[in-house]
Amino acid sequence: MSILFYVFAGLAIGGAVGVVMAKSPVGSLLFMVTTLAAMAGTFVLLEAHFLAAIQIIVYAGAIMVLFLFVIMLLNLGHDYQKDLRGGAFAVLSFGVIGGIAGLLARQLGATGSLSGPGAGAIDAAIAEHGALGAIAEPLYTTYVVPFEITGILLLVAIVGALVLAKREV
Amino acid sequence: MITESLVLSAILFVIGTFGVLVRRNAIIMFLCIELQLNAVNLSLVAFSRMWGIEGQLFVFFVMTVAAAEAAVGLAIIISIFRHYETVNVDSFNLLKW
């Protein structure tokens, strides 16, 4: 279990570094798919089976294909020019991410090993309702209003994308 | 397991932040923002192992918003590309003084 987590973690970090460092946008995108798939693996290890499936279908499937379509549409596949910012800006960026990483490491180091009542509750819910029912039951009862608002958000996004991307007639 | 997941999430978030800061290609910057969203999702799933299923519901909503954001953001990139014939963000300097 633990070994598997480290395999997925390594894949995810390697893919993430690839996203930042790849020269062509298509390469970046394929590294991103690796990262997303590895993160779906960690979701499974954390007993979030539904989210792992959604991660593969929606993220690695739909959203990444949307990105690929845009790259193809704008003909950026041959865009091999070096576009990393250099000099002072890279140093500044390293400073910023070093600061963030330091704060995170300090916080995580201070809290030590984490645990709580959630694991038992989730395992019980999965045993009672199944992996899908465990997330569906609160989604359609307690959180049904945010869920419906999500539908409105998607509708607005569809209309907005159409208005922005269509050619002026 | 939870702590390791949080550390992985932090590392991925930092790499995503670095990508947004150093890349000039708008699409890759956008991919890095997606990477940051995913890192936060991972930490929410890890926290749901501590506090209950609500964390996973939150990830579900985050994914929906990310899908909407990807659609609108890519539409904006396409519409900018029509004007400038490039997605290099250094070329978009109309609001720069």
HADDOCK unambig.tbl for C-alpha pairs under 7 A between the chains (distance, minus, plus):
assign (segid A and resid 9 and name CA) (segid B and resid 8 and name CA) 6.56 0.50 0.50
assign (segid A and resid 13 and name CA) (segid B and resid 12 and name CA) 6.44 0.50 0.50
assign (segid A and resid 16 and name CA) (segid B and resid 12 and name CA) 6.69 0.50 0.50
assign (segid A and resid 16 and name CA) (segid B and resid 15 and name CA) 6.62 0.50 0.50
assign (segid A and resid 17 and name CA) (segid B and resid 15 and name CA) 6.78 0.50 0.50
assign (segid A and resid 20 and name CA) (segid B and resid 19 and name CA) 5.03 0.50 0.50
assign (segid A and resid 25 and name CA) (segid B and resid 28 and name CA) 6.37 0.50 0.50
assign (segid A and resid 46 and name CA) (segid B and resid 46 and name CA) 6.80 0.50 0.50
assign (segid A and resid 63 and name CA) (segid B and resid 67 and name CA) 6.49 0.50 0.50
assign (segid A and resid 63 and name CA) (segid B and resid 70 and name CA) 7.00 0.50 0.50
assign (segid A and resid 83 and name CA) (segid B and resid 23 and name CA) 6.06 0.50 0.50
assign (segid A and resid 83 and name CA) (segid B and resid 24 and name CA) 5.59 0.50 0.50
assign (segid A and resid 83 and name CA) (segid B and resid 25 and name CA) 6.81 0.50 0.50
assign (segid A and resid 84 and name CA) (segid B and resid 22 and name CA) 5.57 0.50 0.50
assign (segid A and resid 84 and name CA) (segid B and resid 23 and name CA) 4.95 0.50 0.50
assign (segid A and resid 84 and name CA) (segid B and resid 24 and name CA) 6.50 0.50 0.50
assign (segid A and resid 85 and name CA) (segid B and resid 22 and name CA) 5.10 0.50 0.50
assign (segid A and resid 85 and name CA) (segid B and resid 23 and name CA) 6.24 0.50 0.50
assign (segid A and resid 90 and name CA) (segid B and resid 22 and name CA) 6.46 0.50 0.50
assign (segid A and resid 93 and name CA) (segid B and resid 18 and name CA) 6.30 0.50 0.50
assign (segid A and resid 93 and name CA) (segid B and resid 21 and name CA) 6.28 0.50 0.50
assign (segid A and resid 97 and name CA) (segid B and resid 14 and name CA) 5.80 0.50 0.50
assign (segid A and resid 97 and name CA) (segid B and resid 18 and name CA) 6.43 0.50 0.50
assign (segid A and resid 101 and name CA) (segid B and resid 14 and name CA) 6.65 0.50 0.50
assign (segid A and resid 104 and name CA) (segid B and resid 10 and name CA) 6.74 0.50 0.50
assign (segid A and resid 113 and name CA) (segid B and resid 3 and name CA) 6.23 0.50 0.50
assign (segid A and resid 114 and name CA) (segid B and resid 2 and name CA) 6.25 0.50 0.50
assign (segid A and resid 114 and name CA) (segid B and resid 3 and name CA) 6.05 0.50 0.50
assign (segid A and resid 115 and name CA) (segid B and resid 50 and name CA) 5.50 0.50 0.50
assign (segid A and resid 116 and name CA) (segid B and resid 50 and name CA) 4.11 0.50 0.50
assign (segid A and resid 116 and name CA) (segid B and resid 51 and name CA) 6.14 0.50 0.50
assign (segid A and resid 117 and name CA) (segid B and resid 50 and name CA) 5.69 0.50 0.50
assign (segid A and resid 117 and name CA) (segid B and resid 51 and name CA) 5.91 0.50 0.50
assign (segid A and resid 118 and name CA) (segid B and resid 48 and name CA) 6.14 0.50 0.50
assign (segid A and resid 118 and name CA) (segid B and resid 49 and name CA) 4.79 0.50 0.50
assign (segid A and resid 118 and name CA) (segid B and resid 50 and name CA) 4.21 0.50 0.50
assign (segid A and resid 118 and name CA) (segid B and resid 51 and name CA) 4.09 0.50 0.50
assign (segid A and resid 118 and name CA) (segid B and resid 52 and name CA) 3.97 0.50 0.50
assign (segid A and resid 119 and name CA) (segid B and resid 49 and name CA) 4.53 0.50 0.50
assign (segid A and resid 119 and name CA) (segid B and resid 50 and name CA) 5.96 0.50 0.50
assign (segid A and resid 119 and name CA) (segid B and resid 52 and name CA) 6.88 0.50 0.50
assign (segid A and resid 121 and name CA) (segid B and resid 52 and name CA) 6.24 0.50 0.50
assign (segid A and resid 122 and name CA) (segid B and resid 52 and name CA) 6.14 0.50 0.50
assign (segid A and resid 122 and name CA) (segid B and resid 53 and name CA) 6.10 0.50 0.50
assign (segid A and resid 135 and name CA) (segid B and resid 53 and name CA) 6.84 0.50 0.50
assign (segid A and resid 135 and name CA) (segid B and resid 57 and name CA) 6.79 0.50 0.50
assign (segid A and resid 139 and name CA) (segid B and resid 57 and name CA) 6.84 0.50 0.50
assign (segid A and resid 154 and name CA) (segid B and resid 68 and name CA) 5.82 0.50 0.50
assign (segid A and resid 157 and name CA) (segid B and resid 68 and name CA) 5.32 0.50 0.50
assign (segid A and resid 157 and name CA) (segid B and resid 71 and name CA) 6.87 0.50 0.50
assign (segid A and resid 157 and name CA) (segid B and resid 72 and name CA) 6.11 0.50 0.50
assign (segid A and resid 160 and name CA) (segid B and resid 72 and name CA) 6.36 0.50 0.50
assign (segid A and resid 161 and name CA) (segid B and resid 71 and name CA) 6.01 0.50 0.50
assign (segid A and resid 161 and name CA) (segid B and resid 72 and name CA) 4.72 0.50 0.50
assign (segid A and resid 161 and name CA) (segid B and resid 75 and name CA) 5.27 0.50 0.50
assign (segid A and resid 164 and name CA) (segid B and resid 75 and name CA) 5.68 0.50 0.50
assign (segid A and resid 164 and name CA) (segid B and resid 76 and name CA) 6.15 0.50 0.50
assign (segid A and resid 164 and name CA) (segid B and resid 79 and name CA) 6.44 0.50 0.50
assign (segid A and resid 165 and name CA) (segid B and resid 75 and name CA) 4.85 0.50 0.50
assign (segid A and resid 165 and name CA) (segid B and resid 76 and name CA) 6.84 0.50 0.50
assign (segid A and resid 165 and name CA) (segid B and resid 78 and name CA) 6.25 0.50 0.50
assign (segid A and resid 165 and name CA) (segid B and resid 79 and name CA) 5.57 0.50 0.50
